[in-house]
């Protein structure tokens, strides 16, 4: 048996290594897509960002844009940057904030596109050629993204725990093929760990039945910050970009051939309430999971996405090592489970449930409980995972057709371009819709979208795409040791300086100049927004310059506090709103309104309400079975005339129990609450 397995393993390894080497060698000739014809004119680059008020004026004043992009996620931002750097007159509008949808949650792992997962599909599915081409594209785009935004992307080792001996050769061969496909673009090769070494690197990992682990390397980034950087880069090169501007209607005209084509859109500026028209030769729908709403404006009979919802939670940092993640694609329900370090915390997930597309998806308690149950199977028995450990929770609706959303086949009489796991759809009115994309490959996909727009709408760019040679905002002069200059030059704390350098790149010096003095001997400058986090007051002022319009924009996409700890985010709101009021001239009434809306956001979208309700339900669960029985008997003796039952709600009004909780309470639970009333 052992001899047979050895021969089988050698044969499988030889085949995969040979095919991967051949494909890799052949593909090395096309790793870098160079500009064959350099632009006749270099795109402009503004040293200062134009304010949002000026951007709104530009939208209204411009007679006609070449390209109008709807959607401010990574795909929309990528399309805007690609178009404007070709010399096309470009505008981008977003109904909410930039990166406010799935792009700030982005399968919520904060990992770049998982090429290893594609490689796994290539080995297990029949369409080997398709999956391998995806792997190659992912690896190429990872390298490009790491070069264009080195401050936002860093390598992260991912551990695959092995609990069955036969999984070791399977995982090892798969990760080695991934290494070979990556070639010199790979940060470090995968390797095997014994049980002892795995537990040393990941102390909270479950010991029982653990055989060992395989470690491979992926890239981790800050998804929302990456999207914002691309938007800002497009703005600096001349694109007109506006958040909180919603498309209400698509405008069409007769094309002279018996049909109708788009010539613009009607929009509303949610900050002022004003409606106006934007004219454009080409309209690109890059709204991700919400592309149905735009496509139905064009044709009410069309549907493209079958959505699902993914819930994710944030736990304290001690659940995972600072420089090691964990992933297992084989859970109890064949879903991927992961522990990933991110900004001194641990992100865990995921669930996959059918979901109706909503503008503000809310996490469910069932989803949180599922993740906690799965986590408990992976951590040491000494660690008890409870709801009290959950610092934040959110739900997103990914647009990817592979996991877990599905891109449906459009009508056969429609023009369509299918490329791997995304779709570029062209309607009869020339509405170009891109669906099913990932953050990592958004640059390449955006290039294809604009190529399509140029052809379909007969646009006249200066040149072909130069995105592959363009560094995005903040990455031009960044270096890994930049934080030292921030400490020495501006008197910032070491942790704060590292935070600014990683988040803002070479623009960290601009942020540091805005920092207020502390009045202490050390640190000299940089007052923290919250004592537990390295965010400082200057980031709020800088965030306003990067088009943050309200408190939710700030805590969610600029500071990321709501994704790390909802309680800390709520505690920081008064200070944040005070600074934003100075920058945006808010009145006291407006500040109160912003705090109220932000608290609603934290409660509904970041799981704060779910956590509170769960705590109320579980108050009595801390009692033993004997204590519950004793309380029930005492209550029955006291409540022969049911006076206590009738007065239960009034008697416990200070505990703030909801009607939904009270209506399901039986005598045992009432007895438990009687016992704990003194603690309310």
SVG drawing of the C-alpha trace seen along z (x, -y; Angstrom):
<svg xmlns="http://www.w3.org/2000/svg" viewBox="-55 -76 69 78">
<polyline fill="none" stroke="black" stroke-width="0.4" points="0.0,0.0 2.7,-2.4 4.6,-1.6 1.6,-2.2 0.9,-5.5 4.5,-6.5 4.4,-5.7 1.1,-7.5 2.4,-10.6 5.6,-10.7 3.5,-10.3 1.1,-13.1 4.0,-15.4 5.9,-14.8 2.8,-15.5 1.8,-18.7 5.4,-20.0 6.0,-19.4 2.8,-20.9 3.1,-23.9 6.7,-24.5 5.8,-24.4 2.9,-26.7 4.9,-29.0 7.8,-29.2 5.6,-29.9 3.7,-32.6 6.8,-34.4 7.1,-36.1 3.8,-38.0 4.1,-38.8 4.3,-42.6 1.9,-44.3 3.9,-47.2 2.6,-50.2 3.4,-49.7 2.5,-53.2 3.4,-55.8 0.8,-58.5 1.2,-61.6 0.4,-63.7 1.0,-62.8 -2.0,-62.9 -2.2,-65.8 -1.4,-65.3 -2.7,-67.7 -0.6,-68.4 -3.8,-69.2 -7.1,-67.5 -10.1,-69.4 -12.8,-69.8 -16.0,-67.9 -17.9,-71.2 -15.7,-71.9 -16.2,-68.3 -20.0,-68.8 -19.6,-72.0 -17.6,-70.2 -20.3,-67.6 -22.8,-70.3 -20.7,-72.5 -19.2,-69.9 -21.2,-69.7 -20.4,-66.0 -18.0,-63.4 -16.4,-60.6 -17.0,-58.1 -19.3,-58.2 -18.7,-55.4 -21.5,-54.5 -20.1,-52.9 -17.2,-53.8 -15.9,-50.4 -12.6,-48.9 -14.0,-48.1 -15.5,-51.6 -12.4,-53.3 -10.2,-51.2 -12.3,-52.1 -12.2,-55.8 -8.4,-55.8 -7.8,-53.7 -10.1,-56.0 -8.7,-59.3 -5.0,-58.2 -5.8,-57.4 -6.9,-61.0 -10.7,-60.5 -12.8,-63.0 -14.0,-60.9 -16.6,-61.2 -17.4,-58.8 -20.5,-58.9 -21.2,-56.8 -24.6,-56.7 -23.0,-56.2 -19.3,-56.6 -16.4,-55.3 -15.8,-51.6 -18.9,-51.6 -20.3,-48.3 -18.6,-45.0 -15.3,-46.7 -14.8,-47.7 -15.8,-44.2 -14.4,-42.4 -15.1,-38.9 -14.0,-40.4 -10.8,-38.4 -8.6,-41.5 -6.7,-39.0 -6.0,-39.5 -7.6,-37.2 -7.0,-33.6 -5.1,-32.1 -4.5,-29.0 -8.3,-28.3 -8.4,-28.6 -5.5,-26.1 -7.5,-23.8 -10.4,-24.0 -8.0,-23.3 -7.0,-20.1 -10.5,-18.9 -12.6,-20.3 -12.6,-19.4 -11.9,-22.9 -8.2,-22.8 -7.2,-25.3 -9.7,-28.0 -8.7,-27.8 -5.0,-27.8 -5.4,-30.9 -7.1,-32.6 -4.2,-31.6 -1.8,-33.2 -3.8,-36.4 -4.2,-36.6 -0.4,-36.1 0.4,-38.7 -2.0,-41.2 -0.8,-40.6 2.7,-41.5 1.4,-44.6 -0.6,-45.7 2.3,-45.1 4.5,-47.4 1.9,-50.1 0.8,-50.2 3.7,-48.8 2.5,-50.5 -0.9,-48.8 0.1,-45.2 2.2,-42.9 2.8,-39.1 1.0,-37.0 1.7,-33.3 -1.5,-31.2 -1.5,-27.9 -3.6,-25.0 -4.1,-22.6 -4.1,-18.9 -6.1,-16.4 -5.9,-13.5 -2.6,-12.0 -3.8,-11.6 -4.3,-15.4 -0.6,-16.1 0.5,-15.1 -2.6,-16.7 -2.0,-20.0 1.7,-19.9 1.4,-19.1 -1.2,-21.8 0.8,-24.6 4.0,-23.6 2.2,-23.9 1.1,-27.4 4.7,-28.3 5.8,-27.1 3.1,-29.1 4.1,-32.2 7.8,-31.8 9.9,-34.7 6.7,-36.7 6.2,-34.4 7.3,-36.0 8.3,-32.7 7.7,-29.0 5.2,-26.9 6.5,-24.4 5.3,-21.6 5.1,-22.0 5.1,-19.2 2.4,-19.2 4.9,-20.6 6.0,-23.4 2.4,-24.2 1.4,-24.6 4.4,-26.7 3.5,-29.2 -0.3,-29.0 -0.7,-28.3 -4.5,-28.5 -4.8,-25.8 -6.7,-22.6 -4.2,-19.8 -6.5,-16.8 -5.9,-14.7 -3.6,-17.4 -1.1,-15.7 0.7,-18.8 0.2,-21.9 1.1,-23.3 2.0,-27.0 1.7,-29.1 1.9,-32.8 -0.8,-35.2 -1.1,-39.0 -3.1,-41.0 -4.3,-44.6 -6.6,-47.2 -9.4,-46.9 -11.2,-50.2 -8.0,-52.2 -6.9,-50.6 -10.1,-51.7 -9.8,-55.2 -6.3,-55.5 -7.3,-54.6 -10.2,-57.1 -7.9,-59.8 -5.3,-58.9 -8.0,-59.3 -9.0,-62.7 -5.4,-63.9 -5.2,-62.9 -8.2,-65.0 -11.2,-62.7 -14.4,-64.2 -15.3,-61.9 -18.2,-62.4 -19.6,-60.3 -23.2,-60.5 -24.4,-61.2 -27.1,-58.7 -28.3,-57.8 -32.1,-58.2 -32.6,-57.7 -30.8,-56.7 -31.4,-59.1 -31.8,-57.7 -32.1,-59.2 -32.9,-57.9 -29.9,-56.4 -31.4,-56.9 -31.5,-53.1 -34.7,-52.2 -33.2,-51.9 -32.2,-54.0 -28.8,-54.7 -27.7,-56.3 -26.6,-59.9 -26.5,-60.5 -28.1,-60.1 -30.1,-62.1 -28.6,-62.2 -29.3,-63.6 -26.7,-65.0 -27.7,-63.6 -25.7,-66.3 -27.6,-69.2 -30.7,-67.5 -30.2,-69.0 -31.0,-67.0 -29.1,-67.6 -28.2,-65.8 -24.8,-64.4 -24.2,-63.8 -21.7,-61.2 -20.9,-59.3 -20.4,-56.1 -22.0,-54.9 -20.3,-52.1 -22.3,-50.2 -19.8,-49.0 -22.1,-48.8 -21.2,-45.3 -24.0,-43.5 -26.3,-46.4 -25.9,-46.3 -29.5,-45.0 -30.8,-48.4 -29.0,-50.2 -29.7,-47.4 -33.4,-47.5 -33.4,-51.2 -32.2,-50.2 -34.3,-47.1 -36.7,-46.0 -36.7,-42.4 -33.0,-41.8 -31.4,-40.1 -27.7,-39.2 -26.8,-38.4 -28.1,-35.7 -26.8,-37.1 -25.8,-35.5 -24.7,-37.0 -21.5,-36.4 -21.2,-37.2 -17.8,-37.9 -16.7,-38.7 -13.8,-40.4 -12.2,-38.9 -9.4,-40.1 -5.9,-39.7 -4.9,-36.8 -7.0,-34.4 -4.3,-34.4 -0.6,-35.2 0.2,-38.7 2.1,-37.2 0.2,-34.0 -3.3,-33.3 -5.2,-30.0 -7.6,-28.8 -9.5,-25.5 -11.7,-25.0 -13.3,-21.8 -15.6,-22.7 -18.7,-20.9 -20.8,-22.4 -18.0,-22.6 -17.5,-26.4 -14.2,-28.1 -13.3,-29.0 -10.4,-31.4 -8.5,-33.2 -6.6,-36.1 -4.7,-38.8 -5.6,-42.4 -4.6,-45.6 -3.9,-43.8 -7.3,-42.0 -8.5,-38.7 -11.0,-38.4 -13.1,-35.2 -15.6,-33.8 -17.4,-32.9 -21.1,-32.0 -22.9,-31.7 -26.6,-32.1 -29.2,-33.3 -29.9,-37.0 -31.9,-39.7 -29.8,-42.6 -30.1,-45.5 -28.4,-48.8 -27.4,-48.2 -27.1,-44.4 -27.4,-43.5 -25.6,-40.5 -27.8,-37.8 -27.4,-36.2 -27.5,-32.8 -24.6,-33.7 -22.5,-34.8 -23.4,-31.7 -22.4,-29.5 -19.0,-31.1 -18.5,-30.8 -19.4,-27.1 -16.9,-26.5 -14.2,-28.5 -14.6,-26.4 -13.7,-23.3 -10.3,-24.8 -9.1,-26.4 -7.6,-24.7 -10.0,-23.4 -8.5,-25.9 -10.0,-28.7 -13.8,-29.3 -15.1,-31.3 -18.2,-33.3 -20.3,-36.2 -18.5,-38.5 -15.3,-38.1 -17.1,-39.5 -15.9,-43.1 -17.6,-43.7 -19.6,-41.8 -20.8,-42.6 -22.4,-41.1 -21.6,-41.7 -23.1,-40.7 -20.2,-39.7 -20.7,-40.1 -18.3,-37.3 -19.8,-34.6 -17.5,-31.9 -18.0,-32.4 -20.6,-32.8 -22.7,-34.9 -23.6,-33.6 -23.6,-35.6 -26.5,-34.4 -26.3,-33.9 -27.6,-37.0 -30.0,-36.6 -28.5,-35.0 -29.4,-38.0 -27.4,-40.3 -23.8,-41.1 -21.5,-39.8 -17.9,-39.2 -17.1,-36.4 -13.7,-36.4 -13.0,-33.8 -15.1,-34.7 -16.5,-38.1 -18.8,-39.4 -18.7,-42.5 -22.2,-42.9 -23.2,-45.4 -26.9,-46.2 -28.6,-47.4 -28.5,-50.9 -24.7,-50.6 -24.9,-50.4 -21.7,-48.5 -22.1,-46.4 -19.2,-44.6 -20.1,-42.0 -18.4,-39.4 -15.0,-40.9 -12.4,-40.8 -10.2,-43.5 -6.9,-42.0 -7.8,-41.7 -9.8,-44.9 -6.9,-46.7 -6.9,-44.1 -10.7,-43.9 -11.0,-47.7 -8.6,-47.8 -10.8,-45.4 -13.9,-47.4 -12.4,-50.6 -11.1,-48.8 -14.7,-47.7 -16.1,-51.2 -13.6,-52.7 -14.7,-50.1 -18.5,-50.2 -18.9,-53.9 -16.3,-55.1 -14.2,-57.0 -10.9,-58.7 -8.3,-58.1 -4.8,-59.5 -3.2,-56.2 -3.6,-52.6 -3.8,-51.8 -0.8,-52.8 -2.2,-51.5 0.4,-48.7 3.2,-51.3 1.3,-53.7 1.8,-53.9 -1.4,-54.8 -1.7,-57.5 0.7,-57.4 3.0,-54.7 5.5,-56.7 8.0,-57.5 7.1,-55.1 9.8,-53.0 9.4,-50.4 11.4,-52.6 9.4,-55.8 7.9,-55.5 11.3,-56.4 11.3,-59.8 7.8,-60.4 8.9,-59.7 12.0,-61.8 10.6,-64.7 7.2,-65.2 7.4,-63.6 4.8,-61.0 4.5,-57.8 6.1,-54.8 2.8,-52.9 1.1,-55.9 4.0,-56.5 3.8,-52.9 0.1,-53.2 0.3,-56.4 3.1,-55.0 1.2,-51.8 -2.1,-53.5 -1.1,-56.7 2.3,-55.9 4.3,-59.0 1.2,-61.2 1.8,-60.3 3.9,-63.5 0.9,-65.6 -1.2,-63.9 1.5,-64.4 1.7,-68.2 -2.0,-68.4 -1.5,-66.7 -2.2,-68.8 0.3,-69.2 -0.3,-66.9 1.2,-69.3 3.3,-66.4 7.0,-65.8 6.4,-62.8 4.7,-62.3 5.0,-65.8 2.1,-65.6 -0.7,-63.3 -3.6,-63.1 -5.3,-59.7 -9.0,-59.5 -9.3,-56.5 -6.7,-55.3 -6.8,-51.7 -6.1,-52.6 -3.3,-54.5 -5.8,-56.8 -5.1,-60.5 -7.1,-63.7 -5.2,-64.7 -6.6,-61.6 -10.1,-63.0 -9.1,-66.3 -7.3,-64.5 -10.3,-62.2 -12.5,-65.2 -10.1,-66.3 -10.5,-62.8 -14.2,-63.4 -15.5,-62.0 -18.9,-63.7 -20.4,-62.3 -19.4,-60.4 -20.1,-57.0 -17.7,-57.7 -15.1,-58.5 -15.5,-55.6 -16.1,-53.0 -13.9,-53.8 -11.2,-56.3 -10.4,-55.2 -11.9,-51.6 -12.8,-51.8 -16.3,-50.3 -14.8,-47.2 -12.4,-46.7 -14.4,-47.5 -18.0,-48.9 -17.8,-50.0 -14.6,-52.0 -16.1,-53.5 -19.1,-54.7 -17.0,-56.1 -14.9,-58.0 -17.9,-59.6 -18.1,-62.8 -14.5,-63.7 -14.7,-62.7 -17.8,-64.8 -16.2,-67.8 -13.3,-67.8 -15.5,-67.2 -17.7,-70.1 -14.7,-72.4 -13.8,-71.2 -17.4,-71.2 -19.0,-74.0 -21.6,-71.8 -24.0,-73.3 -24.6,-71.6 -27.8,-70.2 -26.0,-68.7 -23.4,-67.1 -26.1,-65.4 -27.8,-64.2 -24.5,-62.7 -23.8,-61.0 -27.3,-59.5 -27.0,-58.2 -23.6,-56.7 -24.9,-54.9 -27.7,-53.5 -25.1,-52.3 -23.1,-50.6 -26.2,-49.0 -27.7,-47.7 -24.7,-47.0 -21.9,-46.4 -23.7,-44.0 -24.0,-46.0 -27.8,-45.5 -27.3,-41.7 -24.8,-41.6 -27.0,-43.4 -30.0,-41.2 -27.9,-38.1 -26.6,-39.3 -30.2,-39.7 -31.2,-36.3 -28.2,-34.7 -28.3,-36.3 -30.2,-33.4 -28.0,-30.8 -25.2,-31.4 -27.3,-29.7 -26.9,-26.0 -29.8,-23.6 -30.4,-23.2 -30.5,-27.0 -33.1,-27.3 -35.3,-24.6 -35.0,-26.2 -35.9,-29.7 -38.9,-28.2 -40.3,-26.5 -39.9,-29.7 -41.6,-31.7 -44.5,-29.3 -45.2,-29.6 -45.1,-33.4 -47.2,-33.6 -50.3,-31.6 -52.5,-34.6 -50.3,-35.5 -49.6,-39.0 -45.9,-38.6 -46.5,-37.5 -48.8,-40.4 -46.3,-42.8 -43.2,-41.2 -42.6,-43.7 -43.1,-46.7 -40.9,-45.2 -38.1,-44.7 -38.4,-47.8 -35.0,-49.0 -33.4,-46.0 -34.8,-47.2 -36.1,-43.8 -37.8,-43.9 -41.3,-42.6 -39.8,-39.9 -37.8,-38.5 -40.7,-38.8 -43.3,-36.9 -41.2,-33.7 -40.4,-33.6 -41.7,-30.7 -41.9,-30.2 -38.3,-28.8 -36.9,-31.8 -39.0,-34.2 -37.6,-32.6 -34.1,-33.0 -34.7,-36.7 -36.1,-37.1 -32.8,-35.8 -30.7,-38.2 -32.9,-41.2 -30.6,-42.7 -27.8,-42.7 -29.7,-44.8"/>
</svg>
